[in-house]
Amino acid sequence: MKINWGTAIVIAFVCFISFIMYFVITMSTDTKYEHDLVVEDYYGQELQFQADLDHEENSKSLASNVSLKKTNEGILISFPEDLNIQSIEGKVFLYRPSNKQLDFETPISLSNHNLLIPDKRLLDGRWNIKIDWKYNTKSYLFKKEITY
């Protein structure tokens, strides 16, 4: 049986379409290929974006900003020394890009100008830290990517 060039082109197209459909179905149904959004409330956070930029600008206007230091006990977050610690409130959010089950949020409660995120809560790897805090009536935001 002889195959002409028109039949060969049709067979090539059918094979190519079958190949593509196999990968589309495999990627859609296999649970090891998760394709969730980075965060659950993506659109709500996008609306908050300009306020976050304003809060980051407020942080840059401070004499000294929040600083992070890795210690044996965990991550030590230091707030500016010239501020009254009773007037500082807010939350610290740690986001793990590779596994959303490891994300956690903790409120800021200070006895001195330092806050410790314990080592047992953190796995080795990349973390995005977001410190959203308020001093008196002014809001501040500190963001950083860290490797623990």
Residue pairs with C-beta under 8 A, 6 or more apart in sequence:
3 11
26 33
27 33
27 35
36 100
38 97
39 45
39 95
51 139
52 141
54 139
55 132
55 139
55 140
55 141
56 140
56 141
56 142
56 143
58 138
58 139
58 140
58 141
59 65
59 66
59 140
59 141
59 142
62 80
62 140
63 80
63 82
64 80
64 81
64 82
65 80
65 142
66 77
66 78
66 79
66 80
66 131
66 133
66 140
66 142
67 77
67 78
68 75
68 76
68 77
68 78
68 129
68 144
68 146
69 75
69 76
69 78
70 76
70 146
70 148
71 116
72 119
73 116
73 118
73 119
74 116
74 117
74 118
74 119
74 120
74 121
74 122
75 116
75 117
75 122
75 129
75 146
75 148
76 114
76 115
76 116
76 117
77 92
77 114
77 115
77 116
77 117
77 131
78 113
78 114
79 85
79 88
79 110
79 113
79 114
79 115
79 133
80 113
81 113
83 113
83 135
85 110
85 111
85 112
85 113
87 135
87 136
88 108
88 110
88 133
88 134
88 135
89 107
89 108
89 133
89 134
90 107
90 108
90 131
90 132
90 133
90 134
90 140
91 105
91 106
91 107
91 108
91 131
91 132
91 133
92 105
92 106
92 107
92 108
92 115
92 117
92 129
92 130
92 131
92 132
93 103
93 104
93 105
93 129
93 130
93 131
93 132
94 103
94 104
94 105
94 106
94 117
94 121
94 122
94 127
94 128
94 129
94 130
95 103
95 127
95 128
95 129
95 130
96 102
96 103
96 123
96 125
96 126
96 127
96 128
97 126
97 128
98 125
98 126
102 123
104 121
106 117
108 115
108 131
108 133
109 115
122 148
123 148
124 148
125 147
125 148
126 145
126 146
126 147
126 148
127 145
127 146
127 147
127 148
128 143
128 144
128 145
128 146
129 142
129 143
129 144
129 145
129 146
130 141
130 142
130 143
131 140
131 141
131 142
131 143
132 139
132 140
132 141
133 139
133 140
133 141
133 142
134 140
